[in-house]
Amino acid sequence: MTSEILSIKGVSKRFGGLRALDDVNLGVRQGSVHAIIGPNGAGKSTLLNCLVGRITPDEGSVTFDGGSLLGHKPHQINQAGIARVFQTPEIFGELSVMENVMIPAFARKDGAFRINAWGRARERGEVRDEAEHILDDLNLWSQRDQIVNSMSRGDKRRLELAMCLVQHPKLLLLDEPTAGMSRADTNNTVDLLKKIAERGVTKVIIEHDMHVVFSLADKVSVMAQGTVIAEGTPEEIKASPKVQEAYLGGAHL
Amino acid sequence: MSQSVMTPDENLSKNMGRSPAEGHEPKGEGLRGFMSSSRSDYLLLAIFALAILTMPIWLAPIGAGYPDILQKFAIFGIFALGFNILFGFSGYLSFGHAAFLGTGSYAAVWMFKLLSMNAVIALVFAIVVAGVFALLIGYVSLRRSGIYFSILTLAFAQMSYNLAYSVLTPITNGETGLQVSGSDPRILDHMFGSPSGRGVPDFFGIELQGWPGFYFCAILLILAFFVTMRIRNSTFGLMLFAIKSNQNRMNYTGFATRPYLLAAFVISGMYAGLAGGLLAVTDPLAGADRMQWTASGEVVLMTILGGVGTLLGPVIGAAVMKYLEQIFSSFNEGVLHRTFDFLPHGLQEFMVTITSPFVGEGWQLTLGLLFMIVVIFLPGGIMEGVRRISHRFRRGRGETNAAPAHDGH
């Protein structure tokens, strides 16, 4: 029950003289929603970048689902079951919504590389089924033929989430999924993430909005200056004077 | 055509309770446009084939109704089609594709010399050799992207060009160029007792000169067009467009993008090999000038002129360029005087004076102007112009069709 799907041990990363990550230890339980909070520059995104293979840590180990993630390329890490939603949506702007969702579904079905230069992409039934299903789920069905560039910001974020979910990842990384959203959009996103949480997808979420964090997370890690300064349930974090001092500036929650 | 998104049987088996595609308009312009249906694809193919095969008739009035130039249209159409698979679909701009064109020519002439004057053997060999060559160059060049990739391909092509003139002279015959001659072994021809004495490439007995030569090239162009169409609509094609759109996302989505790009590079190299082979078929001579960077630049211009990433664009771009090169360059003052004959004498002289720099040796000036106009006003090339006109035309008819047949050809 309490097995860790992801464990980060002693991870450090320097950029020149800057210690971006300093001996970070973090464990994410299977099926949980783990939030990482902290002020800007605390190293949250750097940590996420280490997980997806964008950067390689100088020291430490990252173990996911029984294997090490270090030294693997981004596509290998994705194939191992980690999908990431970026702070600014990374999507295929010139393609249609349907195509955007079919592409990740193909990655799951066909692997990292397979040439099928003859069969029509849109006639791959299983892939289409998956894509249609997820579009229906995330309320994007009516926009399926729209070119993504012409969509609203909120819809783009939802689409990127759909692109990750269609892969049925074991671990979903969300980098500030509600940044720059209105209160109403934020609430919609929280509802959506709760709905996904019911399916038991493990999630690591970076978020500034405390409302979002405390309504979603099972566990919260607080980062400051490249290291984890506190960890616990949302209630514990709310109550911790150390956290209030370091991050929340003493403000009462 | 209200259900242009799906084939009818798909609609039956799925989407029960949903209302697919009804009253539903795609917004915005995509890389691939709307996913086209297979029916409209085959319609396009049929129209294309018909148009290509009847070129001798409908291009005669503008002075292009003779086999030499039409062959060039077809051959460079194939070259540009293949180039577009790399540049148009995946967004990787190669500045060295002429290397594969030249390689194809050399390979074909060597087959003529060693084995047989049969064009099929020569073309297969040309495609294979160009493909292998593309695999090597592509493998190295694709370590980089963007401008660095372009520069690497350019460097390789220039290297090949210089090697053909120096170290590789035993294979390329240097500046004289590689030619067929009566003393060539032509093993297969002699074995089957059909030595083609005149040294004219043939297709199982049909000499590929003049009109037969054109129809041979035309049929290969139609085949190449069909294959390109299949690739464009295939899963592989979708992956290439996705790489063009956002390569980062492709990596984080679990794709090894480099093998996809290498495959596209090799395929487009093989198209170039086929085109180079056909140049040798229609004129059994191969020279290193075919590999020069100007030739590489030419195919870039053709593709941009016609419409990057479109199916028809590169073929049209190739034809326009070859037309300017062949016809405009042959215009002289005499032709201009005749053209403006209907004007009063003074005006006639005036018109001749201002137009003469744009014809004859100055045809490239016309090309440059045309290129500038297209890039500034129609960034999507001639095909974008066609699309705009057809949109306006459709709107002019009062939007009777609810679903736009936007198919992105």
Boltz contact constraints between the chains, C-beta under 6 A:
constraints:
  - contact:
      token1: [A, 74]
      token2: [B, 251]
      max_distance: 6.0
  - contact:
      token1: [A, 74]
      token2: [B, 252]
      max_distance: 6.0
  - contact:
      token1: [A, 75]
      token2: [B, 251]
      max_distance: 6.0
  - contact:
      token1: [A, 75]
      token2: [B, 254]
      max_distance: 6.0
  - contact:
      token1: [A, 75]
      token2: [B, 255]
      max_distance: 6.0
  - contact:
      token1: [A, 75]
      token2: [B, 256]
      max_distance: 6.0
  - contact:
      token1: [A, 78]
      token2: [B, 252]
      max_distance: 6.0
  - contact:
      token1: [A, 78]
      token2: [B, 254]
      max_distance: 6.0
  - contact:
      token1: [A, 79]
      token2: [B, 254]
      max_distance: 6.0
  - contact:
      token1: [A, 84]
      token2: [B, 252]
      max_distance: 6.0
  - contact:
      token1: [A, 90]
      token2: [B, 248]
      max_distance: 6.0
  - contact:
      token1: [A, 90]
      token2: [B, 249]
      max_distance: 6.0
  - contact:
      token1: [A, 92]
      token2: [B, 242]
      max_distance: 6.0
  - contact:
      token1: [A, 92]
      token2: [B, 245]
      max_distance: 6.0
  - contact:
      token1: [A, 92]
      token2: [B, 246]
      max_distance: 6.0
  - contact:
      token1: [A, 93]
      token2: [B, 245]
      max_distance: 6.0
  - contact:
      token1: [A, 94]
      token2: [B, 30]
      max_distance: 6.0
  - contact:
      token1: [A, 94]
      token2: [B, 31]
      max_distance: 6.0
  - contact:
      token1: [A, 94]
      token2: [B, 245]
      max_distance: 6.0
  - contact:
      token1: [A, 95]
      token2: [B, 30]
      max_distance: 6.0
  - contact:
      token1: [A, 95]
      token2: [B, 245]
      max_distance: 6.0
  - contact:
      token1: [A, 103]
      token2: [B, 242]
      max_distance: 6.0
  - contact:
      token1: [A, 104]
      token2: [B, 253]
      max_distance: 6.0
  - contact:
      token1: [A, 107]
      token2: [B, 253]
      max_distance: 6.0
  - contact:
      token1: [A, 107]
      token2: [B, 254]
      max_distance: 6.0
  - contact:
      token1: [A, 107]
      token2: [B, 255]
      max_distance: 6.0
  - contact:
      token1: [A, 112]
      token2: [B, 254]
      max_distance: 6.0
  - contact:
      token1: [A, 112]
      token2: [B, 255]
      max_distance: 6.0
  - contact:
      token1: [A, 112]
      token2: [B, 256]
      max_distance: 6.0
  - contact:
      token1: [A, 113]
      token2: [B, 256]
      max_distance: 6.0
  - contact:
      token1: [A, 113]
      token2: [B, 259]
      max_distance: 6.0
  - contact:
      token1: [A, 115]
      token2: [B, 236]
      max_distance: 6.0
  - contact:
      token1: [A, 115]
      token2: [B, 263]
      max_distance: 6.0
  - contact:
      token1: [A, 116]
      token2: [B, 234]
      max_distance: 6.0
  - contact:
      token1: [A, 116]
      token2: [B, 235]
      max_distance: 6.0
  - contact:
      token1: [A, 116]
      token2: [B, 236]
      max_distance: 6.0
  - contact:
      token1: [A, 117]
      token2: [B, 231]
      max_distance: 6.0
  - contact:
      token1: [A, 117]
      token2: [B, 234]
      max_distance: 6.0
  - contact:
      token1: [A, 117]
      token2: [B, 236]
      max_distance: 6.0
  - contact:
      token1: [A, 118]
      token2: [B, 230]
      max_distance: 6.0
  - contact:
      token1: [A, 118]
      token2: [B, 234]
      max_distance: 6.0
  - contact:
      token1: [A, 119]
      token2: [B, 234]
      max_distance: 6.0
  - contact:
      token1: [A, 120]
      token2: [B, 233]
      max_distance: 6.0
  - contact:
      token1: [A, 121]
      token2: [B, 234]
      max_distance: 6.0
  - contact:
      token1: [A, 121]
      token2: [B, 235]
      max_distance: 6.0
  - contact:
      token1: [A, 121]
      token2: [B, 238]
      max_distance: 6.0
  - contact:
      token1: [A, 122]
      token2: [B, 35]
      max_distance: 6.0
  - contact:
      token1: [A, 145]
      token2: [B, 26]
      max_distance: 6.0
  - contact:
      token1: [A, 146]
      token2: [B, 27]
      max_distance: 6.0
  - contact:
      token1: [A, 147]
      token2: [B, 28]
      max_distance: 6.0
  - contact:
      token1: [A, 147]
      token2: [B, 30]
      max_distance: 6.0
  - contact:
      token1: [A, 149]
      token2: [B, 28]
      max_distance: 6.0
  - contact:
      token1: [A, 150]
      token2: [B, 27]
      max_distance: 6.0
  - contact:
      token1: [A, 150]
      token2: [B, 28]
      max_distance: 6.0
